């Protein structure tokens, strides 16, 4: 049976070597060792990585992927299907719920814009009669809405999720040109953002119209760099984005978001 070094497997699979090492540590990708201590992999590692990549694309966390891999290793397609279907159904339900929340918020924004357009232009100072911009709550101004990228149905789940990102290894699977492009996308989305320090991270404030772009970027970033924690807070005309990272990831957080100050 042929054996591949980690660099060869990375080239064939398109998965960076840093991520391959992470997968080994997480119990997802076993590796052999040469007498000199170098990692070696069999041909089945390529199919294994394809399975992991497909499962990640569906939003499955690594612990669930590990459980499915143990079924996949036995080669029983029906068992894999039986294990995969309820997981996908649960994520579909969650996605539809979040889509409904965003549709409701979109309707609120349209109503707010229509109200603003209907206001007369006046030469005097702006006062509460001008609309939502005076900073007080009104029936026309929506209350702030928090949109976490990962739902937390109860306090125990929230604590578990908090522990997940804190314990995630500080490693990113996106490298090279892809990482440079992503950093450019962040700079464009956060251009002119207000910035303030928060415990373990940074809070950035931008116009609410950028919510869709920033939510998509945050979701993509968490996919390749799971040690980042993103929280979106919708507050009337603005969006507050909070980004946190464990102490080991402070440099990566600073490199990616400091330029938005």
Buried (B, 14 or more C-beta within 10 A) or exposed (E): EEBBBBEEBBEBBEBBBBBBBBBBEBEBBEBEEEEEEEBBBBEEBBEBBEBBBEBBEEBBBBEBBBEBBEBBEEEEEEBBEEBBEEBEEEEEEBEEEBEEEBEEBEEBBEEBEEBBEEEEEEEEEEEEEBBBBEEEEEEEBBEEBEBBBBEEEEEEEBEEBEEBBBEBBBBBBBEEEEBEEBBEBBBEBBEEBEBEEEEBBBBBBBEBEBBEBBBEBBEEBBEBBBBBBBBBBBBBBBBBBBBBBBEEBBEBBEEBBEEBE
